[in-house]
Amino acid sequence: MVKVDLSGASSFFTGAGPDFAAAERAHRVLSEGTGLGNDFIGWLGLPQRMKDTELPAILEAAKLIRSRSQALVVIGIGGSYLGARGAIELLKPIPGKDDPKVFFVGNGLSADALCDTIELIGDKDFDVNVISKSGTTLEPAAAFRIFRELLAKKYGDKADEHIFATTDAKRGVLKSLADAHGWPSFVVPDDVGGRFSVLSAVGLLPMAVAGIDVERVINAAIEEFKALDLRSPENPAWQYAAARQNLYSKGYGIEILGCYEPSFRFMAEWWKQLYGESEGKDGKGIFPASVEFTADLHSMGQFIQQGPRTLMESIVRFEKSRCAYPFPFEEANADGLNYIAGRDMAEVSNIAADAVKAAHISGGVPNLVITVPKRDEEGFAALVCFFELACAISGYMSGVNPFDQPGVEAYKKNMFRMLGKPGA
């Protein structure tokens, strides 16, 4: 289970500190389904639902793709790709010799990025997993048309056998196409918003193709949600939600999520969408940003240490490293580093993290530490469940609907009009 350490923020809290009574009320509203957006809280029971329904079919599809293809092209934007990419880069940053390479497209409109991906795929055998609730969102729809053409050129009348759709269960353009062409299709649940969907087929199929044990992920998530149903200030989701809302009330309007593992980068991107879309509305919200330590200490460190005091910092730390690597001794010691010779690099990293925390606190930056046992399937599941639950609680505490995103449509209206879309 995730642990949260609030000691690095305790001197910054207002009043009596985090309002756990408000967190309890928000948790009750969420669990009883009486709050705004209550038709989108299906993610709370999603792991068990997946185990009972689609998981075997997902595993079978992944087995087929892994048996015949060297690459999987995942087409999707926002919640349709960030969770899967975060999981794969966290758990499988280097594909094994039998693992297909997973490429993510349809999350932008860059011609260069598209051409670069096509060049990287080259003459590899590949499958496509297109992920879209409707099938009409411009970025993934455009990429899908392009990759359908590439599949047709490569496989001819067998092209449809290489397409897997993850879409609405009953309606929409993509669902209609899947039915017409006989593509195997998986469900984007009606009661789960995109940014909460990583534990559905949206995330599980690409993860399974990449070689991640998604059965372990789902089983761990089932247990994690049970543990997080604790109605007590000892609940880490309450601690995180209540602490950040307390700091926000004192003027800390920007939250930086950091980690000392470079493989966490896209988990941070997933977190930014989760919290940005859920809380940033009605003139309210903590702005989510991210950094990669220790690298960004040599670029953003100065700003964090001595810039405007509007920042709070949340740091994800893994208790155990995957590997051990003792720092070597060198007789000449020209670089003067023999003072750390024999120490494991993980120990050096942990000491650096402690030093950074102390420096930032002394510089006026509240610090929240989120600890996970290990960078593995269980650790990933724990983080997803923790961040999702804390996000919903935090949103309700601030008085917004955590499950809608009306502001996302504004740019689309302008874009469609400028592109000349009929009726725009």
Buried (B, 14 or more C-beta within 10 A) or exposed (E): BBBBBBEBBBEBBEEEBBBBEBBBBBBBBBBEEEBBBBEBBBBBBBBBBBBEEBBEBBBEBBEBBBEEBBBBBBBBBBBBBBBBBBBBBBBBBEBEEEBBBBBBBBBEEEEEEBEEBBEEBEEEBBBBBBBBBBBEBBBBBBBBEBBBEBBBEBBEEEBBBBBBBBBBEEEBBBBEBBEEEEBBBBBBBEBBBBBBBBBBBBBBBBBBBBBBBBBBBBBBBBBBBEBBEBEEEEBBBBBBBBBBBBBBEEEBBBBBBBBBBEBBBBBBBBBBBBBBBBBBBEEEBBBBBBBBBBEBBEEBBEEBBEBEEEBBBBBBBBEEBEEEEEBEEEEEEEEEEBEBEEEBBBBBBBEBBEEBBEBBBEEBBBBBBBBBBBBBBBBBBBBBBBBBBBBBBBBBBBEBBBBBBEEEEEEEEEEBEEEEEEEE
